[in-house]
Amino acid sequence: MAEVRVEHVWKFYREELGESGRVLAVEDVSFVCEDKSFLCLLGPSGCGKTTTLRMIAGLEKISKGDIYIGQRKVNNLHPRDRQIAMAFESYALYPPLTVFDNIAFPLRARKYPEKKIRDKINTVAELLEIQDILNHRPARLSGGEQQRVSLARALVREDALVTLMDEPISHLDSQLKAKLRIELKRVQEEWGLTVIYVTHDQLEALSMADRVVVMNLGRIQQIGSPIELYEKPSNLFVAGFIGEPPMNFIECALAKEGDKFFLRSTFFNFELDRGLGSEIAKESKAPQKLIMGVRPGDMTLGKSEDAESYSLQGQIFSIEPHGESSVVILNLEKDVQIYVEVPGLPEAAEGEVAWVSFSKQKMHVFDGETGEVIRIS
Ligand SMILES: Nc1ncnc2c1ncn2[C@@H]1O[C@H](COP(=O)(O)OP(=O)(O)OP(=O)(O)O)[C@@H](O)[C@H]1O
């Protein structure tokens, strides 16, 4: 295994339109995937995550920057010479070979003994629930089965320095996905694999990765552990992208009265701790154009204001039971709604007036112009 370093990597695609039509797909991306760790590239469609992975694999040329696998700079190395295993969304299975022979192919090419190949394939087949299709040919497999075979072929490669996966479980049903999220993480840890995994699904990234690289519009937005991204998002994009239901955002402004600072909007007037107030006054490019953020799960629902916390009043618009929890949607005004996640079923009814409260520590403040978070440094 080996660490992977991506240093100031850029990718321009030149479209048929000519020079002027070039697409900037990846912009100055740098990150390290440590040896034997699980790193996810997470972001919405078109954010550049697949392009980044394909440059690591050697399937796409780097426009600018360097990529290292272990100590070796691989910019100009053929994919075959990079010692990588790949499970990509396009399965690339060999149609004439059975599933077993497809998985065995890279092992036989490396002259593994047949007994070892069989043992390894049986272990992986059980893990991925493909024992019963080992003798089938790819043409008669469903998309989800082909995806698991492609994943199996990548996982059996003991000699690979790094395993690259692009949406490897996207075509599976939710039950199998849930099982494989747990199993993939277990196998990665047990076998000591170094994994770089592309997904647009935050649940996959947050449940499996040691570190997550969040991308948008070709750029890295934040790199952190799942808990860091959730609790300390560094900008509005990450705050809104991570978490389900997403973080609530309300426009507001900074106000100063004497030596006290307030965060003010039509719906609230929160007195700020002096430290945060001064930080906003100092750091914000537009203190009259701030955005307050609070996660649905960080709020409680009640019938009265909580003097110890920040509170907002609204009218319950709907209650959605989700099993263990419920999502309550409150109207603050016709066009302004907030989502609150409460355990079980709330003791409240649609149409009632209710208060939501949250502790000061759970509030996030963002600069409305730059989108960057403002917190006490
Ligand atoms: N071969 C290509 N030629 C031109 N533009 C491309 C090419 N491949 C990708 N792009 C563009 O580069 C950008 C990044 O694409 P990429 O596939 O890396 O994104 P992604 O985050 O993996 O998205 P998805 O999850 O939809 O695959 C997009 O704007 C895409 O349209």
The ligand as an SDF file (V2000), in Angstrom:
LIG
                    3D

 31 33  0  0  0  0  0  0  0  0999 V2000
  -14.2860   14.3220  -21.9670 N   0  0  0  0  0  0  0  0  0  0  0  0
  -14.7730   15.4890  -21.5930 C   0  0  0  0  0  0  0  0  0  0  0  0
  -14.7940   16.5590  -22.4240 N   0  0  0  0  0  0  0  0  0  0  0  0
  -15.2620   17.7620  -22.0190 C   0  0  0  0  0  0  0  0  0  0  0  0
  -15.7430   18.0180  -20.7750 N   0  0  0  0  0  0  0  0  0  0  0  0
  -15.7590   17.0000  -19.9030 C   0  0  0  0  0  0  0  0  0  0  0  0
  -15.2800   15.6860  -20.2370 C   0  0  0  0  0  0  0  0  0  0  0  0
  -15.4270   14.8840  -19.1520 N   0  0  0  0  0  0  0  0  0  0  0  0
  -15.9570   15.6610  -18.1740 C   0  0  0  0  0  0  0  0  0  0  0  0
  -16.1620   16.9220  -18.6190 N   0  0  0  0  0  0  0  0  0  0  0  0
  -16.7000   18.0480  -17.8520 C   0  0  0  0  0  0  0  0  0  0  0  0
  -15.8650   18.2500  -16.7260 O   0  0  0  0  0  0  0  0  0  0  0  0
  -16.6410   18.5740  -15.5780 C   0  0  0  0  0  0  0  0  0  0  0  0
  -16.3490   17.5630  -14.4720 C   0  0  0  0  0  0  0  0  0  0  0  0
  -16.8340   16.2890  -14.8630 O   0  0  0  0  0  0  0  0  0  0  0  0
  -16.6790   14.9830  -13.9390 P   0  0  0  0  0  0  0  0  0  0  0  0
  -17.2160   13.8230  -14.7020 O   0  0  0  0  0  0  0  0  0  0  0  0
  -15.3020   14.9110  -13.4370 O   0  0  0  0  0  0  0  0  0  0  0  0
  -17.6550   15.3460  -12.7340 O   0  0  0  0  0  0  0  0  0  0  0  0
  -18.2440   14.4030  -11.6130 P   0  0  0  0  0  0  0  0  0  0  0  0
  -18.2130   15.2120  -10.3750 O   0  0  0  0  0  0  0  0  0  0  0  0
  -17.5490   13.1040  -11.5640 O   0  0  0  0  0  0  0  0  0  0  0  0
  -19.7450   14.2050  -12.0920 O   0  0  0  0  0  0  0  0  0  0  0  0
  -20.6360   12.8670  -12.1750 P   0  0  0  0  0  0  0  0  0  0  0  0
  -20.9370   12.4730  -10.7700 O   0  0  0  0  0  0  0  0  0  0  0  0
  -21.8540   13.3490  -12.9080 O   0  0  0  0  0  0  0  0  0  0  0  0
  -19.8250   11.8690  -12.9260 O   0  0  0  0  0  0  0  0  0  0  0  0
  -18.0830   18.6050  -16.0330 C   0  0  0  0  0  0  0  0  0  0  0  0
  -18.4250   19.9230  -16.3370 O   0  0  0  0  0  0  0  0  0  0  0  0
  -18.0770   17.7430  -17.2860 C   0  0  0  0  0  0  0  0  0  0  0  0
  -19.0960   18.1390  -18.1680 O   0  0  0  0  0  0  0  0  0  0  0  0
  1  2  1  0
  2  3  1  0
  2  7  2  0
  3  4  2  0
  4  5  1  0
  5  6  2  0
  6  7  1  0
  6 10  1  0
  7  8  1  0
  8  9  2  0
  9 10  1  0
 10 11  1  0
 11 12  1  0
 11 30  1  0
 12 13  1  0
 13 14  1  0
 13 28  1  0
 14 15  1  0
 15 16  1  0
 16 17  2  0
 16 18  1  0
 16 19  1  0
 19 20  1  0
 20 21  2  0
 20 22  1  0
 20 23  1  0
 23 24  1  0
 24 25  2  0
 24 26  1  0
 24 27  1  0
 28 29  1  0
 28 30  1  0
 30 31  1  0
M  END
$$$$
